[in-house]
Each structure stands twice: as C-alpha cells, then as structure tokens.
Amino acid sequence: MGYEVAGKIAASKALIEADAMNIASALQMPSSGTSTGNPSGFASAMKDAVNRVDGMQHEASRKMEAVDAGQSDDLVGAMLASQEASLSFSMLMQVRNKVVGAVEDLIKLPI
C-alpha cells in the first residue's frame, strides 16, 4: 500500500511540474524561476504568474473599454486579448487545484 501512495504522489508531482512548465512557457516566464534576479521558489513563481495573469486581464479590460467608448476599432484584438486572459486564468486555476490536491494527499499520508 505504501508503494501505491508513493506512486500516486510521484504521478501528482509529475503532473504539477508539467502544468507549471506549461504555464511558464505560456506566460513566457524563465524556467529557472528567477524572474527578478533573486533566488526564488515556487511561491514567487506563482506570484509572478498571478501578476502576469492579472496584467493580461487589465489589458483586455482596457482594450474592451476603448472599443466600447469608440476610441478603438480593434474589436478582434480586444476579443483575442479577452480570450487569452481567460485561458491564462483557467490554466492558473488548474495549477492551483493540482497543488491543493497534492497538499491534501500529503496531509493524508500516515506518518
């Protein structure tokens, strides 16, 4: 039974790492996790990802407001920015859910 749990943890870890790499490449984050030059870990990588997704959402909102106000005719660009922000947010939530699931699995492990 212990080997089964260890296998599940290893599989979950591999999925989390794959999702993190996908998000890093989608958000054009450095794969080393050192976006500010300081040594960083998972927490700062997630913070950077959240900040980038937030920036994408603000940019999409700005473009949509410009189209609504008649200041811009770039409806396609505004819609693409909105979809890109939405997909980035969905990917970020998937990573969050994987991390929470992995932590819950770790908590359930007998010591």
Secondary structure, DSSP 8 states (H G I E B T S, - for coil): -HHHHHHHHHHHHHHHHHHHHHHHHHTT--TTS-SSSS---HHHHHHHHHHHHHHHHHHHHHHHHHHHHTS---HHHHHHHHHHHHHHHHHHHHHHHHHHHHHHHHHHS--
